[in-house]
Amino acid sequence: MRLAKLTGLEIEQQLAAGSLDLGIAFAPTALGGTEVEPVLEEQLVLVVGPENEFAKRKSVRLRELDGKSLVLLSKDYLTRRLIDKYFDEVGVKPNVVCETNSLEVMLGAIAESSISTIISEHGLRIVNDRYIAIPLREPTPVRTSALLWPKSSFRSISARTFGQMMRDRFLSGSRA
C-alpha cells in the first residue's frame, strides 16, 4: 500500500482513475464517483490569545465574529470553505486579515495580537498559556473526516483492512 499526501480533490481524481484503492479526506467530496464513509466528526473552535476579548469566555456564538479580525486557512482548503459556509448561514462577515496554509503562522499571529483563528479541536496540540480554544455555537461548526472509496471498483484486501483499522480506531473511540 502506497501512502501519499494529496488534496481531497487529487485523492478523488486518483480514486476515479484507479490509481488509489482508498483515500482519507474531509467530506463533502467534489466528484460524484466517490463513496464517502464518515469516520470522525470534530468541532471547529475559536482560538485566541490571552489578551483577546473572548479569552475568558466559555463559548462564542458564531455571529459574534461579525467584523472581527481573523487569520484563516486559504480558500484552497475544504476546512476554510466549510468555515465560510457557516459564516454565510448566519450572515457573518469577518475581517480576514490573513490567509495562509500554515497552522504555525495562524497560531503565531494570534499569540501576539487580538486576532483570532478557527481550527479543528484536534489541531491545537500544544496546550499552554499562549492559546485558548473556545467552543463555537449557534451553530457549532464541524468537519467530517471520511474514508473515500471508488464507487464502482473492487476493494482490495489491504484497503479493506486499513479501512477497518480506521473504523476501529475512530468510530469505537468516539463512542467512549
LINSULGI-V464489 format. One line per field, one symbol per residue. burial: # if it has 9 or more other ideal C-beta (glycine too) atoms within 8 Angstrom, else .. A space follows every 50 residues. Layout:
burial->???
//
This chain:
burial->.......#..######...########.#.#.##.####..########. .#.##....#.##.##.#######..########.##..#.#.#...### ....###.###...#######..#......#######...#.######## ....#...##.##..##..###....
//
